[in-house]
Every structure is written in C-alpha cells, then in structure tokens.
Amino acid sequence: MASWGKLIAAVLSIVLFSSRLLRPRRERKVPRARERVLILGASSGIGRAIAHEYAARGARVCIVARREAELAKVLAECAALSPSRDGTTAFSEPADFACAEDMVRVRERVVQEWDGLDTLVVCAGVSALRPLMEVAGLQRLDGHRFAPAQADVEHIKHTVGVAQAALSGNYIGPLVSAVTFIPLLQASSAAPSVLLISSLAALVPPPTRSLYASTKAAAHMLFQVLAIEHPAVAFALAAPATVQGAFRASAIDGGPPREAALERALAPDAVARRCVRAVDRAERMVFVPAVYGRGAHLLYWICPAFVEWRARAKYRFVAE
Ligand SMILES: NC(=O)c1ccc[n+]([C@@H]2O[C@H](COP(=O)([O-])OP(=O)(O)OC[C@H]3O[C@@H](n4cnc5c(N)ncnc54)[C@H](OP(=O)(O)O)[C@@H]3O)[C@@H](O)[C@H]2O)c1
C-alpha cells in the first residue's frame, strides 16, 4: 500500500513539475509587443510563417536567410501584417547561419537595433532524399547486389561531401547559432527562449533520409543538452511530420520527393502557430501533429518493425 502511495506521489510530482500551471506566463516578463525575435531561415516555408505570426502580434522581428530577394518579400509581408502603423518593427539581414562571421554580424545588428534579444528561432535546414548507396552512386540491382558491386574511393569521397553539406546545413548552423546567441539571450532578456525546428525524422527513422535524419538528430540532441546546460533559457524543440512547401526541391543530393500523399502534408502556417505557442508556454517538446508524432515516437520503441514497415510504405521504399 505504502509503495502505491509513493508511486502515485511520484507520478503526481512529475505531472505537476511539467505542468504549464506551475510555470509563470512568459508574457508577463516579455510583453508580446516588445518581444525581440530573431528567425534564422525565414525566407520561405515554416520560418516565413513564424515571421508572419510574430509580426502580426506586434513583436520586433529580424529575419535571416541567404536569398536576399526572398527575404525582401517576407519583410514586406511582415510590415503589412504588423499592427505598428509605419510597419518598421521588422528588419532583415542576409546571412548563412553556418558561417561564424555572418552570425556575429547578425548579432551586432540585433544589438544595435534592439540592445538585446528575447527569442531565437533556429529554423534553417536542408533536405537530403536519397538512400545512402544511391548518394554514393551505386545502383541497387536487387536486395543483395549493387552496380558497381563495391564503392570505390571516389564513391565514398562523394558521399562524404554530401554528408558534409547536410552536416553544415542541419548541425553546424544550429551549433554556430547557439554559440553566437545564447550568451546574448541570457544577458539581455527577462525570459530568454530558443526554438529549434527539428523534425520527426530526427526521432523516428525514415528510409531514404539517412543523411537528413542523422544530421537533424545531431542538432536535436545538441539542443537537448544545451537545455540542461542553460536552465535560465527555455528551449522548445518542435518535431513536425511532413510539411508542404519547397523544402524537398532544394535537396542537397538532388533526390526526388518520395512520400506517398504529400498533398496531405501539414501547412507551414499551422506548424508556425503551434511552434509560437510552444515558445509562449515554455513547452520543451512539441510533436506536430501531436498524436501522430508522439504515437510514432513511442511505438518505435515498443514495436520498431511495425513503424519501419509503415515508414517503408510512406516513402515507397522497396529494398528487395
Ligand atoms: N518541410 C518538411 O517536410 C519539414 C518537416 C520537418 C521539419 N522540417 C524542418 O523545418 C525547417 C524549415 O523547413 P521548410 O519546410 O520551411 O523548408 P524551406 O522552405 O526550404 O526553408 C528552409 C529555410 O532555411 C533557409 N536556409 C537553408 N540553409 C540556410 C543557411 N545555410 N543559412 C541561412 N538560411 C538557410 C532557407 O533560406 P535560404 O535558402 O534563402 O538561405 C529557407 O528560408 C528545416 O529545418 C527542416 O529540417 C521540415
């Protein structure tokens, strides 16, 4: 009986500890209209939609990406959505988030404009869509044989080159962002927050996505560790399933999209709304959609063969 009591007490404390009810509302410390938000990877897709969300509620927004023309369009959209009459609460800075010089320049601009930062959104990322042997240049003949039969040095070196591009876009970028901005967040915000747009693929393995999933998983774990090392900063990690947009069109390995039912993919706006809510509520881990994502994550540990079978069907992957 006593052990049941202990178990119930332990479960209750875990629920209460993680409960939103016990967390002070961030808005009290950082009013929404004064929030200073930096979004890395905001020229399209989810980052663009997150910029819209923050601009529409009057936050001060800095958008960053490499394509200047696309950034200019998003900046105009943010100005149109802003409740501020002159629409001057947003600015843009073209930059590569994996480049230390670029990120220091962005930080200097942010300090010059706002004298600090409240929210860092790390959204930029790159896709890679081919099975690893295909990246190497080996053609699958059947379940067991490839043509050519073995990878030579050139095949292996080519694979390493593609992996380095995936690593730069999905891991080094988030790493450089963290080192550049976490001290500024801690020094200048009453409620510093970091949002990482991770991926369900970082947690549940999808076929044909070995380079994408493994590099996203590296960033996911990096930010989970940072959350422990920086308890004063609220870290939110968002793991969306497949999202509509051009993400696959710019795959670094030139691979084709393979997903069945891409038309049922999530809308970037819906993902953005959920991510912004996660930051507001200081949620740590957000699956989008919630039941599908969390369910797949849990089921993978209970019955991996079932999840792997469903993943093969989703990505139309046949190995034999
Ligand atoms: N689409 C999906 O199905 C899906 C699912 C789960 C998670 N995600 C994650 O969501 C994030 C956003 O993807 P999305 O669907 O919105 O794709 P997207 O429309 O292609 O957006 C990617 C953004 O990242 C920027 N970017 C890429 N590399 C960059 C770099 N080195 N420096 C600065 N900016 C860079 C791109 O801008 P520039 O090209 O102008 O630099 C663009 O603004 C990614 O991290 C992705 O892994 C996507």
The ligand as an SDF file (V2000), in Angstrom:
LIG
                    3D

 48 52  0  0  0  0  0  0  0  0999 V2000
    9.3390   20.5060  -44.9850 N   0  0  0  0  0  0  0  0  0  0  0  0
    9.1870   19.4670  -44.1730 C   0  0  0  0  0  0  0  0  0  0  0  0
    8.5320   18.4570  -44.5040 O   0  0  0  0  0  0  0  0  0  0  0  0
    9.8220   19.5010  -42.7990 C   0  0  0  0  0  0  0  0  0  0  0  0
    9.4240   18.5470  -41.8480 C   0  0  0  0  0  0  0  0  0  0  0  0
   10.0170   18.5730  -40.5910 C   0  0  0  0  0  0  0  0  0  0  0  0
   10.9720   19.5160  -40.2830 C   0  0  0  0  0  0  0  0  0  0  0  0
   11.3440   20.4310  -41.2170 N   0  0  0  0  0  0  0  0  0  0  0  0
   12.3720   21.3930  -40.8650 C   0  0  0  0  0  0  0  0  0  0  0  0
   11.8160   22.6970  -40.9690 O   0  0  0  0  0  0  0  0  0  0  0  0
   12.8440   23.6210  -41.2780 C   0  0  0  0  0  0  0  0  0  0  0  0
   12.3450   24.5610  -42.3630 C   0  0  0  0  0  0  0  0  0  0  0  0
   11.9890   23.7940  -43.4960 O   0  0  0  0  0  0  0  0  0  0  0  0
   10.9050   24.3020  -44.5450 P   0  0  0  0  0  0  0  0  0  0  0  0
    9.9930   23.1760  -44.8350 O   0  0  0  0  0  0  0  0  0  0  0  0
   10.3400   25.5930  -44.1320 O   0  0  0  0  0  0  0  0  0  0  0  0
   11.8560   24.4440  -45.8400 O   0  0  0  0  0  0  0  0  0  0  0  0
   12.2700   25.7020  -46.7330 P   0  0  0  0  0  0  0  0  0  0  0  0
   11.0560   26.4120  -47.2210 O   0  0  0  0  0  0  0  0  0  0  0  0
   13.2370   25.1670  -47.7380 O   0  0  0  0  0  0  0  0  0  0  0  0
   13.0120   26.6660  -45.7060 O   0  0  0  0  0  0  0  0  0  0  0  0
   14.3420   26.4960  -45.3560 C   0  0  0  0  0  0  0  0  0  0  0  0
   14.8370   27.8410  -44.8860 C   0  0  0  0  0  0  0  0  0  0  0  0
   16.1450   27.6820  -44.3920 O   0  0  0  0  0  0  0  0  0  0  0  0
   16.9670   28.6760  -45.0040 C   0  0  0  0  0  0  0  0  0  0  0  0
   18.3270   28.1750  -45.0460 N   0  0  0  0  0  0  0  0  0  0  0  0
   18.7830   26.9850  -45.5030 C   0  0  0  0  0  0  0  0  0  0  0  0
   20.0900   26.9220  -45.3390 N   0  0  0  0  0  0  0  0  0  0  0  0
   20.4890   28.0910  -44.7730 C   0  0  0  0  0  0  0  0  0  0  0  0
   21.7430   28.6170  -44.3890 C   0  0  0  0  0  0  0  0  0  0  0  0
   22.8700   27.9240  -44.5320 N   0  0  0  0  0  0  0  0  0  0  0  0
   21.7750   29.8350  -43.8150 N   0  0  0  0  0  0  0  0  0  0  0  0
   20.6510   30.5650  -43.6670 C   0  0  0  0  0  0  0  0  0  0  0  0
   19.4250   30.1220  -44.0200 N   0  0  0  0  0  0  0  0  0  0  0  0
   19.3630   28.9030  -44.5780 C   0  0  0  0  0  0  0  0  0  0  0  0
   16.3690   28.8850  -46.3880 C   0  0  0  0  0  0  0  0  0  0  0  0
   16.7090   30.1720  -46.8900 O   0  0  0  0  0  0  0  0  0  0  0  0
   17.8200   30.4530  -47.9860 P   0  0  0  0  0  0  0  0  0  0  0  0
   17.8190   29.3390  -48.9730 O   0  0  0  0  0  0  0  0  0  0  0  0
   17.3450   31.7680  -48.5530 O   0  0  0  0  0  0  0  0  0  0  0  0
   19.1000   30.5940  -47.2470 O   0  0  0  0  0  0  0  0  0  0  0  0
   14.8890   28.8640  -46.0230 C   0  0  0  0  0  0  0  0  0  0  0  0
   14.4900   30.1200  -45.5360 O   0  0  0  0  0  0  0  0  0  0  0  0
   14.0810   22.8050  -41.6450 C   0  0  0  0  0  0  0  0  0  0  0  0
   14.9950   22.8540  -40.5760 O   0  0  0  0  0  0  0  0  0  0  0  0
   13.5550   21.3920  -41.8120 C   0  0  0  0  0  0  0  0  0  0  0  0
   14.5130   20.4130  -41.4560 O   0  0  0  0  0  0  0  0  0  0  0  0
   10.7870   20.4480  -42.4700 C   0  0  0  0  0  0  0  0  0  0  0  0
  1  2  1  0
  2  3  2  0
  2  4  1  0
  4  5  1  0
  4 48  2  0
  5  6  2  0
  6  7  1  0
  7  8  2  0
  8  9  1  0
  8 48  1  0
  9 10  1  0
  9 46  1  0
 10 11  1  0
 11 12  1  0
 11 44  1  0
 12 13  1  0
 13 14  1  0
 14 15  2  0
 14 16  1  0
 14 17  1  0
 17 18  1  0
 18 19  2  0
 18 20  1  0
 18 21  1  0
 21 22  1  0
 22 23  1  0
 23 24  1  0
 23 42  1  0
 24 25  1  0
 25 26  1  0
 25 36  1  0
 26 27  1  0
 26 35  1  0
 27 28  2  0
 28 29  1  0
 29 30  1  0
 29 35  2  0
 30 31  1  0
 30 32  2  0
 32 33  1  0
 33 34  2  0
 34 35  1  0
 36 37  1  0
 36 42  1  0
 37 38  1  0
 38 39  2  0
 38 40  1  0
 38 41  1  0
 42 43  1  0
 44 45  1  0
 44 46  1  0
 46 47  1  0
M  CHG  2   8   1  16  -1
M  END
$$$$
